Amino acid sequence: QVKLVESGGGLVQPGGSLRLSCAASGFAFSSYAMKWYRQAPGKERELVATITTTGSDTNYADAVKGRFTISRDNAKSTVYLQMNSLKPEDTAVYFCNGVQYAGVWHTYWGQGTQVTVSS
C-alpha cells in the first residue's frame, strides 16, 4: 500500500522556522522525483519545491527561494522541507508528491499538513 505521510506542520510566528517531513512507503522512493506543493484557502495548489531522485538538483518557486530548502534521505524514504523566515503568506496546507515517468506517469500524494504563520 502506497503511503506518503507529512508531518511537522503547525502554528509559527512570522520570521520563525518549521521543518516538514514526508515519510514514504509502498513504492520505490529513490526512483521518484519528490515535490512539495501548497494550497492556501481559496487559491489553487502551487508547486513550492522539487528535488531529483538523487538529490543532486533542486528547484524552488520564486516566492520561497532563499528561505526554503528541500532535501531527501533515500535510506529513510523521507523528503524534507526546511522553511525559514516564514511569512503570513506562507500559510497553507503543504502536500508532498512523488512522481516518476516510466512510459506512463506515476504520481502519489500525501494527505497534507497545515502550516499557519501568524502572530
Phi and psi in degrees as GROMACS dihedral restraints (atoms count N, CA, C in turn):
[ dihedral_restraints ]
;  ai    aj    ak    al  type     phi  dphi    fc
    3     4     5     6     1   -76.7    20    10
    4     5     6     7     1   132.5    20    10
    6     7     8     9     1  -138.4    20    10
    7     8     9    10     1   138.4    20    10
    9    10    11    12     1  -128.7    20    10
   10    11    12    13     1   116.4    20    10
   12    13    14    15     1  -120.1    20    10
   13    14    15    16     1   111.6    20    10
   15    16    17    18     1   -84.9    20    10
   16    17    18    19     1   150.9    20    10
   18    19    20    21     1  -153.5    20    10
   19    20    21    22     1   167.9    20    10
   21    22    23    24     1   102.3    20    10
   22    23    24    25     1    -4.4    20    10
   24    25    26    27     1   -72.8    20    10
   25    26    27    28     1   172.7    20    10
   27    28    29    30     1   160.9    20    10
   28    29    30    31     1  -165.8    20    10
   30    31    32    33     1   -99.8    20    10
   31    32    33    34     1   130.4    20    10
   33    34    35    36     1  -141.3    20    10
   34    35    36    37     1   149.9    20    10
   36    37    38    39     1   -77.8    20    10
   37    38    39    40     1   154.3    20    10
   39    40    41    42     1   -53.6    20    10
   40    41    42    43     1   137.5    20    10
   42    43    44    45     1    90.4    20    10
   43    44    45    46     1   -10.2    20    10
   45    46    47    48     1   -82.8    20    10
   46    47    48    49     1  -175.4    20    10
   48    49    50    51     1  -131.6    20    10
   49    50    51    52     1   151.5    20    10
   51    52    53    54     1  -143.1    20    10
   52    53    54    55     1   152.2    20    10
   54    55    56    57     1  -122.7    20    10
   55    56    57    58     1   115.2    20    10
   57    58    59    60     1   -90.0    20    10
   58    59    60    61     1   145.3    20    10
   60    61    62    63     1  -124.5    20    10
   61    62    63    64     1   150.6    20    10
   63    64    65    66     1  -137.3    20    10
   64    65    66    67     1   109.9    20    10
   66    67    68    69     1   -94.1    20    10
   67    68    69    70     1   127.3    20    10
   69    70    71    72     1  -108.6    20    10
   70    71    72    73     1   149.7    20    10
   72    73    74    75     1  -156.6    20    10
   73    74    75    76     1   156.5    20    10
   75    76    77    78     1    88.7    20    10
   76    77    78    79     1     1.4    20    10
   78    79    80    81     1  -152.1    20    10
   79    80    81    82     1   168.5    20    10
   81    82    83    84     1   -78.2    20    10
   82    83    84    85     1    80.9    20    10
   84    85    86    87     1   -50.8    20    10
   85    86    87    88     1   -44.0    20    10
   87    88    89    90     1   -68.1    20    10
   88    89    90    91     1   -11.2    20    10
   90    91    92    93     1   -97.0    20    10
   91    92    93    94     1     2.1    20    10
   93    94    95    96     1  -113.1    20    10
   94    95    96    97     1   132.9    20    10
   96    97    98    99     1   -67.7    20    10
   97    98    99   100     1   147.0    20    10
   99   100   101   102     1  -121.5    20    10
  100   101   102   103     1   143.9    20    10
  102   103   104   105     1  -134.0    20    10
  103   104   105   106     1   153.2    20    10
  105   106   107   108     1  -114.4    20    10
  106   107   108   109     1   131.5    20    10
  108   109   110   111     1  -118.2    20    10
  109   110   111   112     1   164.6    20    10
  111   112   113   114     1  -142.9    20    10
  112   113   114   115     1   155.0    20    10
  114   115   116   117     1  -140.0    20    10
  115   116   117   118     1   117.5    20    10
  117   118   119   120     1   -90.7    20    10
  118   119   120   121     1   157.3    20    10
  120   121   122   123     1   -55.7    20    10
  121   122   123   124     1   129.4    20    10
  123   124   125   126     1    76.7    20    10
  124   125   126   127     1     5.7    20    10
  126   127   128   129     1  -121.0    20    10
  127   128   129   130     1   162.3    20    10
  129   130   131   132     1   -76.7    20    10
  130   131   132   133     1   155.8    20    10
  132   133   134   135     1   -66.1    20    10
  133   134   135   136     1   135.6    20    10
  135   136   137   138     1  -126.3    20    10
  136   137   138   139     1   147.6    20    10
  138   139   140   141     1   -76.7    20    10
  139   140   141   142     1   130.4    20    10
  141   142   143   144     1  -102.8    20    10
  142   143   144   145     1   -48.7    20    10
  144   145   146   147     1  -156.7    20    10
  145   146   147   148     1   151.5    20    10
  147   148   149   150     1  -133.9    20    10
  148   149   150   151     1   144.6    20    10
  150   151   152   153     1  -135.6    20    10
  151   152   153   154     1   138.9    20    10
  153   154   155   156     1   -74.9    20    10
  154   155   156   157     1   175.3    20    10
  156   157   158   159     1   -59.5    20    10
  157   158   159   160     1   -38.7    20    10
  159   160   161   162     1   -92.2    20    10
  160   161   162   163     1    -9.2    20    10
  162   163   164   165     1    84.6    20    10
  163   164   165   166     1     7.4    20    10
  165   166   167   168     1   -74.5    20    10
  166   167   168   169     1   -23.8    20    10
  168   169   170   171     1  -132.1    20    10
  169   170   171   172     1   141.5    20    10
  171   172   173   174     1  -135.6    20    10
  172   173   174   175     1   154.4    20    10
  174   175   176   177     1  -140.3    20    10
  175   176   177   178     1   150.1    20    10
  177   178   179   180     1  -135.5    20    10
  178   179   180   181     1   149.6    20    10
  180   181   182   183     1   -66.5    20    10
  181   182   183   184     1   148.0    20    10
  183   184   185   186     1   -56.9    20    10
  184   185   186   187     1   -33.4    20    10
  186   187   188   189     1   -66.5    20    10
  187   188   189   190     1   -20.4    20    10
  189   190   191   192     1  -118.7    20    10
  190   191   192   193     1    -4.1    20    10
  192   193   194   195     1   -59.0    20    10
  193   194   195   196     1   132.5    20    10
  195   196   197   198     1    87.8    20    10
  196   197   198   199     1   -12.4    20    10
  198   199   200   201     1  -114.7    20    10
  199   200   201   202     1   -33.5    20    10
  201   202   203   204     1  -107.8    20    10
  202   203   204   205     1   148.7    20    10
  204   205   206   207     1  -135.3    20    10
  205   206   207   208     1   124.8    20    10
  207   208   209   210     1   -97.9    20    10
  208   209   210   211     1   141.1    20    10
  210   211   212   213     1  -149.7    20    10
  211   212   213   214     1   167.7    20    10
  213   214   215   216     1  -146.0    20    10
  214   215   216   217     1   154.3    20    10
  216   217   218   219     1  -127.4    20    10
  217   218   219   220     1   100.5    20    10
  219   220   221   222     1   -67.1    20    10
  220   221   222   223     1   -27.5    20    10
  222   223   224   225     1   -66.2    20    10
  223   224   225   226     1   -28.7    20    10
  225   226   227   228     1  -103.6    20    10
  226   227   228   229     1     0.4    20    10
  228   229   230   231     1    51.5    20    10
  229   230   231   232     1    47.9    20    10
  231   232   233   234     1  -135.7    20    10
  232   233   234   235     1   139.6    20    10
  234   235   236   237     1  -117.3    20    10
  235   236   237   238     1   146.6    20    10
  237   238   239   240     1  -124.4    20    10
  238   239   240   241     1   156.9    20    10
  240   241   242   243     1  -136.1    20    10
  241   242   243   244     1   107.3    20    10
  243   244   245   246     1   -86.7    20    10
  244   245   246   247     1   122.3    20    10
  246   247   248   249     1  -118.5    20    10
  247   248   249   250     1   116.1    20    10
  249   250   251   252     1  -115.6    20    10
  250   251   252   253     1   164.8    20    10
  252   253   254   255     1    48.1    20    10
  253   254   255   256     1    49.5    20    10
  255   256   257   258     1   -66.5    20    10
  256   257   258   259     1   145.7    20    10
  258   259   260   261     1  -120.6    20    10
  259   260   261   262     1   157.0    20    10
  261   262   263   264     1   -55.2    20    10
  262   263   264   265     1   -32.4    20    10
  264   265   266   267     1   -72.9    20    10
  265   266   267   268     1    -5.8    20    10
  267   268   269   270     1   -82.4    20    10
  268   269   270   271     1    -7.1    20    10
  270   271   272   273     1   -61.2    20    10
  271   272   273   274     1   124.0    20    10
  273   274   275   276     1  -177.7    20    10
  274   275   276   277     1   170.4    20    10
  276   277   278   279     1   -88.7    20    10
  277   278   279   280     1   129.0    20    10
  279   280   281   282     1  -104.4    20    10
  280   281   282   283     1   131.3    20    10
  282   283   284   285     1  -120.5    20    10
  283   284   285   286     1   140.0    20    10
  285   286   287   288     1   -99.0    20    10
  286   287   288   289     1   153.3    20    10
  288   289   290   291     1  -143.6    20    10
  289   290   291   292     1   134.4    20    10
  291   292   293   294     1  -111.2    20    10
  292   293   294   295     1   137.1    20    10
  294   295   296   297     1  -141.2    20    10
  295   296   297   298     1   139.9    20    10
  297   298   299   300     1  -145.6    20    10
  298   299   300   301     1   139.0    20    10
  300   301   302   303     1  -110.2    20    10
  301   302   303   304     1   117.8    20    10
  303   304   305   306     1  -137.6    20    10
  304   305   306   307     1    63.6    20    10
  306   307   308   309     1    89.3    20    10
  307   308   309   310     1   -43.6    20    10
  309   310   311   312     1  -130.9    20    10
  310   311   312   313     1   161.0    20    10
  312   313   314   315     1   -82.0    20    10
  313   314   315   316     1   135.7    20    10
  315   316   317   318     1  -117.2    20    10
  316   317   318   319     1   131.0    20    10
  318   319   320   321     1  -145.4    20    10
  319   320   321   322     1   141.9    20    10
  321   322   323   324     1  -132.3    20    10
  322   323   324   325     1   147.6    20    10
  324   325   326   327     1  -126.2    20    10
  325   326   327   328     1   146.7    20    10
  327   328   329   330     1   -86.3    20    10
  328   329   330   331     1   179.2    20    10
  330   331   332   333     1   -89.3    20    10
  331   332   333   334     1   -12.3    20    10
  333   334   335   336     1    97.2    20    10
  334   335   336   337     1   153.8    20    10
  336   337   338   339     1  -136.8    20    10
  337   338   339   340     1   136.5    20    10
  339   340   341   342     1   -81.7    20    10
  340   341   342   343     1   131.7    20    10
  342   343   344   345     1  -120.0    20    10
  343   344   345   346     1   123.3    20    10
  345   346   347   348     1  -122.9    20    10
  346   347   348   349     1   123.2    20    10
  348   349   350   351     1  -111.5    20    10
  349   350   351   352     1   109.3    20    10
  351   352   353   354     1  -157.9    20    10
  352   353   354   355     1   148.3    20    10
